[in-house]
Structures are given as structure tokens and as C-alpha cells.
Amino acid sequence: MKRTIDAKLVAALARVEQCGDMAPDSDHSPSTMIMRHWAVRDDLMRWDCEERRYFLTPRGTALVRPSRPQAFTLLPFNRRADRRAG
């Protein structure tokens, strides 16, 4: 259940980035209103009074467009017994 809600929220946030809102102005369904509330509460998007539309915060943008996986370095691990012997 949580994964479907998260997937719907990410899709809705992608729509915010394109159109400025999660749904058309005529859509006042409870699920849309709840997702708007969650996104504003969790600081994923904010309302811009001058532009009269929502915009994504950096946190919301990171959720919509995840960064590439970071490269990592594998460090050798030596046990204490190995260090004493060598």
C-alpha cells in the first residue's frame, strides 16, 4: 500500500514540475487534496502567490529526479589476527 502511495505521489510531483499543480483546477477529489496536503506538509512543494502555482522545493525535486548512484570505493578489511600475523 505504501509503495503505491509513494509512486502516485512521485507521479503527482512530476506533474507539479510540468504544469504547476498535481491535477487540473476542476479536480477536487479527496485523494488529490490529501496528496497536496502531504506534499506541502513534508516540504516537497510550496505555493507561489505571484505565479499562482505550486513549485517543487529542492527536496521534492530530488524525489522526482533521483541522482545517479554514487561511485564507491571498496576498502580492504583486515582482522586483528591477520594484522598480528603479518
C-alpha positions in Angstrom: 0.0 0.0 0.0 2.8 2.4 1.0 4.7 1.8 -2.3 1.6 2.6 -4.4 1.0 5.8 -2.5 4.7 6.8 -2.9 4.6 6.0 -6.6 1.4 8.1 -7.0 3.0 11.0 -5.0 6.1 11.0 -7.2 4.0 10.9 -10.4 1.9 13.8 -9.0 5.1 15.8 -8.1 6.4 15.2 -11.7 3.1 16.8 -12.9 3.7 19.8 -10.5 7.1 20.3 -12.1 5.5 20.3 -15.6 2.1 22.1 -15.0 2.3 23.8 -11.6 -0.3 21.6 -9.9 -1.0 17.9 -9.3 -4.3 17.9 -11.1 -6.5 20.2 -13.2 -8.2 23.0 -11.3 -11.5 21.2 -11.7 -10.3 18.1 -9.9 -11.2 18.4 -6.2 -11.1 14.7 -5.3 -10.2 13.8 -1.7 -7.1 11.9 -2.8 -5.8 14.9 -4.7 -6.4 17.2 -1.8 -4.7 14.7 0.6 -1.6 14.4 -1.7 -1.4 18.2 -1.9 -1.5 18.4 1.9 1.1 15.7 2.3 3.5 17.3 -0.2 3.2 20.8 1.4 3.5 19.3 4.9 6.6 17.3 4.0 8.1 20.4 2.3 8.1 18.8 -1.2 6.3 21.7 -2.8 5.2 25.2 -2.0 2.7 27.7 -3.3 4.0 30.8 -5.2 1.5 33.7 -4.7 2.9 35.8 -7.5 2.9 33.0 -10.1 -0.3 31.4 -8.6 1.0 27.9 -8.9 2.9 25.3 -6.9 6.6 24.8 -7.3 8.9 22.0 -6.1 11.3 22.5 -3.4 14.8 21.0 -3.7 13.6 18.1 -1.6 10.7 17.5 -4.0 12.9 17.8 -7.0 15.3 15.2 -5.5 12.4 12.8 -5.1 11.2 13.3 -8.7 14.7 13.2 -10.3 16.9 11.0 -8.2 20.6 11.5 -8.7 22.8 8.9 -10.3 24.2 6.3 -8.0 27.4 7.5 -6.3 30.6 5.7 -7.1 32.1 4.0 -4.2 35.5 2.6 -3.2 35.9 -0.8 -1.7 38.3 -0.7 1.2 40.2 -3.8 2.4 39.2 -5.1 5.8 41.8 -6.9 7.9 41.0 -8.7 11.1 43.1 -8.2 14.2 44.5 -11.7 14.0 45.6 -11.1 10.4 47.4 -7.9 11.4 49.3 -9.6 14.1 50.4 -12.5 11.9 51.5 -10.2 9.0 
